[in-house]
């Protein structure tokens, strides 16, 4: 099952709006250059420093579209505060698997479940309705560049 990168987002610090970028430099053991967790300025940076599942987060475009339709919402893809919005791939199937985006090798660590912080800052409906549907946390195994449109290949 293969998909593609639909959009890429970073936020320079906790609470800042997510900014759409065309490409991202990613570093094994660190994350996306310029993102709040790369610079340790994220809401949970201190608590989660050095945890491989904090390096990269992904979410399916289809799940955001479905949520918006079901609840008559108009959330933008960056509103869910994930780094990579994917299209055409089921991210839940990548837990404990190695996959690649462009030339970057990644490992799916665990689901990226919605938290009470996200529910408070974005939408209270996220917490009960996006469980099991709000993305994947991944470890970056090789450094490189990820671009919008890059293929996601399940190894």
N, C-alpha and C positions, 0 to 999 in steps of 0.2 A: 504494500500500500504506500503510494507516494503522494506528496502534496507539494505546496509551494509556500514561500514567504509572501504574505499579502502586504503587511506593513511592519515597520520596526519603530519602536518607541524607547525613549529614555527620559528621565527627569533628573535635573542636576542636583536636586535636594528633596528632602521629605516635604510633602505637601505641595510641591510645585507641579503644575500641569505637565502631563506627559507630552513630549515633543516628538513629532514624526520625523524620522530621518531616512535618507535613501539607502545608506549603508552603515554598518557598524563594525568597528574593530573589536574583536573579542579576544580575551586572553585567558588561557587555561589557569585555573585557580583564582581568578580575579573577577571576571565578568565583562560587561560592555564598557569600553572606554567612554567616559563622560556621564555615565549613569550614577545615580545616587548610591548604589551599593558598591560600585567600583571605587568611589571616592569616600566610602563609609559615612555618607550623609543621609542614609535612608532611615526611615522610622524604626526599623528593627536591626540596624547595622551592628550596634554594640552586642546585642544578644546573640546574633547569628554569625558573627565574624568567623571566617574560616570554614563555614559549612558549605559543602559542594553544591547543595541544592539551592543556594542563594545566588549562584552565578548567572543564571538565565531563566526567565519564565516565558512560557508560551501559552497562547489561548487560541481556540478555533473561532474563526470569523463566523462560522455557521451557528455556534452557540450564542454569540452576541446577537446575531440577527434574530434567532429564535426567541431569546429573552425579550428583545425589543418588541417583536410582534405579539408575543403572548401577553405582555403587560402594557401594551400601547405606550412604549417608551421610545426615546430617541437618543440613547447613549452612543457616543462615538467610540470607536474601537480602542482608543487610548484610555478611555475612562476606567476600564477595569485594571489599569496599572500593570499590565504585563508587557514584557519587552518585545515579543514577536507575536504578531497575529498571523495565523496560518490559514490555509484554505485547502480543502480536499484531503485531509489526513485526520485520522482519529487519534488524538494525542494520548488518550487513556491507554491505548495499546502499546505505547512506547515506554511505559514504566518498566524499569530493569532491563531496558534494551539499549544498544548502541545504534545511533543513526547519524546521518550527516546532513548538513545544510551547506550547499556550495562545497568548499573544500574543508569545512570545519567538522570535526568529529565531536559528537556529544553523547552523553548517557542520560537517559530518562531516570530520574531519581525517585520522584513521588508526585502525586497529584498536587496541584496548586489550588487548594481549597479556599473559598472566600472566608474572610475573617471579619470580626466585628468592627475593626478599624475601617475596612473597605465599606462595610454596610453603613457606617456612620458618615463617612466622607462622600460617598457616591449615591447609594440607594439602599434602603433597608430591605428591599425585596431580594437583593443579591444573596444574602446569607442563606435563607431557607430554600431558594429556588435554583441556585447555581452549584450546590454541592454535587460533586462528581462531574461537573460540566465546566469548571472554571480554569482549566488548564493543567500545565505540566511544569514541574521544576526540573531543570537539567543542569548537569555538570558539563563544563567545557573541557574536552580532553585535548584538543589541539587548538592553538591560537590561529587566527586568520580573520578574514573579512566575510561578513554576511550581507547580502544585498537583497533588496526587494525583488521578488520574482525568482529567487534561487529555489531550486528543487530541494525538497526534503525527502531523503531516501532512507527507508527503514532497512537497516543491514540485516 
